[in-house]
């Protein structure tokens, strides 16, 4: 590291402590990568331990002309936090991860940005509580601040939609070093009870990818944990019938989580048969049931089903259903079965396994060592069929090229309540892994095969992703985790784009907060 940069790193360590600054090459390289790509290695990785230290970090960056790239759990695939200059600091939140306060009576919890969803859920569970949106499936690694900066869905999305819908207020450090509290806790009374106390500043900072400021804490709405949970699954060979069922269940808010997948993605997710892993999964399903009789029934059903359902139909649909009590649960299950009259019910292994271990140690590659890269569009229900037809045509036209490079494209779907259908193509291809993949690979995959560097296949995948982003835009898709992959600022009408840039200039006049993200 050049002497001037060494001096800056040491000055930063003097400011927030040696434990809060890392500048070795290996760490810098890792923190400048995500699932998709590598950015420019930053000057340092800084881990502030308090809001005051975050303010000091912002002021330090302003003084020395440095950019700040906030990084949550690092699970982005859209280059959301990748530095675009070496005069940069990646902000790590691992030391800003405390749960500040839980108010069961008022129905909220205030948590710092670096807390993982798994840690938050574990803290609330003994109180019989959870947050209304309680995390993505990657919540063992994904942080609350990262998810609410980039937007995420999974647990609770069948009822409440995206992550930001459960937020009451944010604590934000802007690019000027000011601390802003949104919602009613910004009035001086200090009570984070009302998000809609005047203009919705909370919504302004939600899903902004850190472009408008750096989240240091968030207050989330809590609710009692459900009295009863079960799952139900179906198979269908007809895409239109699948969408009809997903829409009807979504609009009636009958399920907490609603996902679907084509046969290819089901096989990719299942991976190769592994007896010990399957036994462990059965055990988790049993433990999650709550009583011995139900445990034995669920484990027996899952064992008998095995992996046979993977080859039964073009699409499988899976619903996690919650109820206040047994009668409420049964009523919801009956309603879904009535709506699914044209689909075949199959073993409910997937929803049971999803809830048995909601925050698994997720791999960032296929279990056989192939690279993977998802992308997605969220479509209004009226737009889904048109996109599906054009996407199928694109896929058919690309089939020879994909096959030549051993690229598989599998499709995953999820309901986002109040919005529509999340349609997620996932690419798998043989390629060398980056440092990010190596460090994020779970221990149970340590012995997976390694593939040689494959720039030709990687180039095909990246070109295909760009083409599909354009195709999604032509069908009026919206996205979460916009990052630097999906169009945003330049895609808005002149008035809204100008307003967005004016807000950015007001809260971040030096452009140091994640410059380039969202097209800003």
Residue pairs with C-beta under 8 A, 6 or more apart in sequence:
1 9
1 23
1 43
5 43
6 23
8 43
8 44
8 64
8 66
9 21
9 23
9 43
9 44
11 60
12 21
12 44
12 46
12 57
12 60
12 89
13 20
13 21
15 53
15 56
15 57
15 60
16 46
16 47
16 48
16 49
16 53
16 56
16 57
17 49
19 47
19 95
20 46
20 47
20 48
20 49
20 53
20 95
21 44
21 45
21 46
21 47
22 28
22 44
22 45
22 47
23 43
23 44
23 45
25 41
26 435
27 45
28 41
28 42
28 44
28 45
28 90
29 38
29 41
29 435
30 435
30 436
30 439
31 42
31 45
31 71
31 74
31 90
31 92
32 38
32 39
32 40
32 41
32 42
32 82
32 83
32 90
33 39
33 82
33 434
33 435
33 436
34 74
34 75
34 76
34 77
34 78
34 79
34 80
34 81
34 82
34 436
35 75
35 76
35 77
35 364
35 372
35 373
35 436
35 437
36 76
36 77
36 78
36 79
36 373
36 485
37 79
37 82
38 82
38 434
38 436
39 69
39 79
39 82
39 83
39 84
40 82
40 83
40 84
40 85
40 86
40 88
41 83
41 86
42 69
42 83
42 86
42 88
42 89
42 90
43 66
43 86
43 87
43 88
43 89
44 89
44 90
45 89
45 90
45 91
45 92
46 57
46 89
46 90
46 91
46 92
47 91
47 92
47 93
47 94
47 95
47 96
48 54
48 56
48 57
48 91
48 93
48 95
48 96
49 95
49 96
50 96
51 96
51 171
51 173
51 179
51 216
51 217
54 91
54 96
54 173
54 214
54 216
55 173
55 177
55 179
57 68
57 89
57 91
58 68
58 173
58 174
58 175
58 176
58 177
58 214
58 512
59 177
60 66
61 67
61 68
61 89
61 512
62 175
62 176
62 177
62 510
62 512
65 87
65 510
66 87
66 88
66 89
66 512
67 83
67 84
67 85
67 87
67 88
67 89
67 511
67 512
67 514
67 515
68 88
68 89
68 91
68 214
68 512
68 513
68 514
69 81
69 82
69 83
69 88
69 89
69 90
69 91
69 210
69 514
70 81
70 90
70 91
70 93
70 145
70 146
70 149
70 210
70 214
70 215
70 513
70 514
71 81
71 90
71 91
71 92
71 93
71 146
72 81
72 93
72 113
72 114
72 142
72 143
72 145
72 146
72 147
72 149
72 150
73 116
73 138
73 141
73 142
73 143
73 146
74 81
74 141
74 146
74 436
74 440
75 136
75 138
75 141
75 142
75 146
75 364
76 150
76 481
76 483
77 373
77 374
77 375
77 481
77 485
78 150
78 481
78 482
78 483
78 484
78 485
78 486
79 483
79 484
79 485
80 150
80 209
80 481
80 482
80 483
80 484
80 514
80 517
81 90
81 210
81 483
81 514
81 517
82 484
83 90
84 515
84 516
85 515
91 214
92 114
93 112
93 113
93 114
93 143
93 145
93 146
94 114
95 114
96 112
96 113
96 114
96 216
97 112
97 113
97 114
97 115
97 116
97 119
97 143
98 111
98 112
98 115
99 109
99 110
99 111
99 112
99 115
99 119
99 120
99 123
100 110
100 111
100 112
100 217
101 109
101 110
102 109
102 110
102 123
102 124
102 127
102 129
102 222
103 109
104 127
104 129
104 222
106 193
107 221
107 222
107 223
108 168
108 192
108 193
108 219
108 220
108 221
108 222
109 120
109 124
109 129
109 131
109 219
109 220
109 222
110 192
110 217
110 218
110 219
110 220
111 120
111 144
111 217
111 218
111 219
111 220
112 144
112 145
112 216
112 217
113 143
113 144
113 145
113 146
113 214
113 215
113 216
113 217
113 218
114 143
114 144
114 145
115 143
115 144
116 139
116 140
116 141
116 142
116 143
116 144
116 359
117 134
117 135
117 136
117 139
117 140
117 142
117 143
117 144
117 147
117 155
117 359
118 135
118 139
118 140
118 359
120 131
120 134
120 135
120 144
121 130
121 131
121 134
121 135
121 139
121 358
121 359
124 130
124 131
124 222
125 225
128 224
128 225
129 222
129 223
129 224
129 225
130 222
130 223
130 225
131 156
131 166
131 220
131 221
131 222
131 223
132 156
132 159
132 160
132 165
132 166
132 220
132 221
132 222
132 223
133 155
133 156
133 157
133 160
133 161
133 162
133 163
133 165
133 166
133 220
134 155
134 156
134 166
135 142
135 147
135 152
135 154
135 155
135 358
135 359
136 142
136 147
136 152
136 153
136 154
136 155
136 163
137 154
137 155
137 354
137 358
137 359
137 360
137 362
138 359
138 362
139 147
139 154
139 155
139 358
139 359
140 359
140 360
140 361
140 362
141 362
141 440
142 152
144 218
144 220
145 215
145 216
145 218
147 163
148 163
148 164
148 167
148 170
148 206
148 207
148 215
148 218
149 207
149 208
149 209
149 210
149 215
150 207
150 209
150 480
150 481
150 482
150 483
151 162
151 163
151 164
151 206
151 207
151 479
151 480
151 481
151 482
152 162
152 163
152 480
152 481
153 161
153 162
153 163
153 414
153 416
153 422
153 480
154 257
154 414
155 256
155 257
155 358
156 166
156 256
156 257
157 257
157 258
157 414
157 415
157 416
157 417
158 249
158 250
158 253
158 254
158 255
158 256
158 257
158 258
158 319
158 320
158 415
158 417
159 253
159 255
159 256
159 417
160 166
160 417
161 416
161 417
161 418
161 419
162 207
162 416
162 419
162 480
163 206
163 207
164 202
164 203
164 206
164 207
165 418
166 220
166 221
167 195
167 202
167 206
167 218
167 219
167 220
167 221
168 183
168 192
168 193
168 194
168 195
168 202
168 219
168 220
168 221
169 181
169 182
169 183
169 184
169 185
169 186
169 192
169 195
169 202
169 218
169 219
170 180
170 181
170 182
170 183
170 202
170 205
170 206
170 215
170 217
170 218
170 219
171 179
171 180
171 181
171 215
171 216
171 217
171 218
172 179
172 180
172 181
172 182
172 205
172 212
172 213
172 214
172 215
172 216
173 179
173 180
173 213
173 214
173 216
174 180
174 212
174 213
174 214
174 507
174 508
174 513
175 213
175 507
175 508
175 509
175 510
175 511
175 512
175 513
176 507
176 508
176 509
178 507
179 216
180 186
180 201
180 213
180 507
181 192
182 195
182 200
182 201
182 202
182 204
182 205
183 192
183 193
183 194
183 195
183 196
183 197
183 201
183 202
183 219
184 191
184 192
184 193
184 194
184 195
184 197
185 191
185 192
185 193
185 219
186 201
187 197
192 219
195 202
195 203
204 212
204 503
205 212
205 213
205 215
207 480
207 482
208 518
209 482
209 483
209 514
209 517
209 518
210 513
210 514
210 517
211 504
211 508
211 513
211 514
211 517
211 518
211 520
212 503
212 504
212 507
212 508
212 513
213 507
213 508
213 513
214 513
226 256
226 322
226 323
226 324
227 323
227 324
227 325
227 326
227 328
227 329
228 322
228 323
228 324
228 325
228 326
228 328
228 329
229 288
229 320
229 321
229 322
229 323
229 329
229 355
230 320
230 321
230 329
230 333
230 348
230 351
230 352
231 318
231 319
231 320
231 321
231 348
231 350
231 351
231 352
231 354
231 355
232 318
232 319
232 321
232 333
232 336
232 337
232 345
232 348
232 351
233 309
233 316
233 317
233 318
233 319
233 345
233 346
233 347
233 348
233 349
233 350
233 351
234 245
234 316
234 317
234 340
234 343
234 344
234 345
234 346
235 309
235 312
235 313
235 315
235 316
235 317
235 343
235 344
235 345
235 346
236 242
236 245
236 313
236 314
236 315
236 316
236 317
236 342
236 343
236 344
237 313
237 314
237 315
238 314
238 342
239 314
239 315
239 388
240 385
241 342
241 343
242 260
242 315
242 317
242 343
242 413
243 381
243 384
243 385
243 421
245 317
245 339
245 340
245 342
245 343
246 258
246 260
246 317
246 413
246 415
246 421
247 381
247 421
248 339
249 255
249 258
249 319
249 336
249 339
249 415
250 258
250 415
250 417
252 335
253 417
254 319
254 321
254 332
254 335
254 336
255 319
255 320
255 321
255 322
255 332
255 336
255 415
256 320
256 321
256 322
257 319
257 320
257 351
257 354
257 414
258 317
258 318
258 319
258 320
258 414
258 415
259 317
259 318
259 350
259 354
259 412
259 413
259 414
259 415
260 315
260 316
260 317
260 318
260 412
260 413
260 414
261 269
261 315
261 316
261 410
261 411
261 412
261 413
262 314
262 315
262 410
262 411
262 412
263 310
263 311
263 313
263 314
263 315
263 316
264 408
264 409
264 410
264 411
265 410
265 411
265 412
265 426
266 309
266 310
266 316
267 310
267 410
268 366
268 372
268 408
268 410
268 426
268 428
270 307
270 310
271 366
271 367
271 368
272 367
272 368
273 307
277 444
281 302
281 353
281 356
281 357
282 299
282 302
282 303
283 299
284 353
284 356
284 357
285 295
285 298
285 299
285 302
285 349
285 352
285 353
285 356
286 295
286 296
286 298
286 299
286 356
287 295
287 356
288 352
288 355
288 356
288 357
289 295
289 297
289 298
298 352
301 347
301 348
301 349
302 347
302 349
302 352
302 353
304 347
305 346
305 347
305 349
309 316
309 346
309 347
309 349
310 316
312 344
312 346
313 344
313 346
316 346
316 350
317 340
317 343
318 348
318 350
318 351
318 354
319 336
319 351
320 351
320 354
320 355
321 329
321 332
321 333
321 336
321 351
322 329
322 332
323 329
323 330
323 331
323 332
337 345
361 442
361 443
361 444
362 442
363 440
363 441
363 442
363 445
364 372
364 436
364 437
364 440
364 441
365 371
365 372
365 433
365 437
365 441
365 445
365 448
366 372
366 428
367 445
367 448
368 448
368 449
369 430
369 433
369 448
369 449
369 450
369 451
370 428
370 429
370 430
370 431
370 451
371 428
371 429
371 430
371 431
371 433
371 437
371 451
371 458
371 461
372 426
372 427
372 428
373 426
373 427
373 461
373 465
374 412
374 424
374 425
374 426
374 427
375 424
375 425
375 465
375 468
375 469
375 485
376 422
376 423
376 424
376 425
376 479
376 480
377 387
377 422
377 423
377 472
377 475
377 477
377 478
377 479
378 416
378 419
378 420
378 421
378 422
378 423
378 477
378 478
378 479
378 480
379 387
379 420
379 421
379 423
379 475
379 476
379 477
380 419
380 420
380 476
381 420
381 421
383 420
383 475
383 476
383 477
384 420
384 421
384 423
386 475
387 423
387 471
387 472
387 475
387 477
388 423
390 471
390 474
390 475
391 423
391 425
391 468
391 471
394 467
394 468
394 471
395 409
398 464
401 407
401 460
402 408
402 409
402 460
402 464
405 429
405 454
405 456
405 457
405 460
406 429
406 430
406 457
407 427
407 428
407 429
407 457
407 460
407 461
407 464
408 427
408 428
408 429
409 425
409 426
409 427
409 428
409 464
410 425
410 426
410 428
411 423
411 424
411 425
411 426
412 424
412 425
412 426
413 421
413 422
413 423
413 424
414 421
414 422
414 424
415 421
415 422
416 422
419 478
423 477
425 468
427 461
427 464
427 465
429 454
429 457
429 458
429 460
429 461
430 451
430 452
430 454
430 457
431 451
431 453
431 454
431 457
431 458
432 450
432 451
432 452
432 453
432 454
433 441
433 450
433 451
441 448
465 485
469 485
469 486
469 487
472 479
473 487
473 491
479 486
482 488
482 517
482 518
483 517
483 518
484 516
484 517
487 519
488 518
488 519
489 497
489 500
489 501
489 518
489 519
489 520
490 497
490 519
491 519
492 500
500 520
501 520
504 511
504 520
507 513
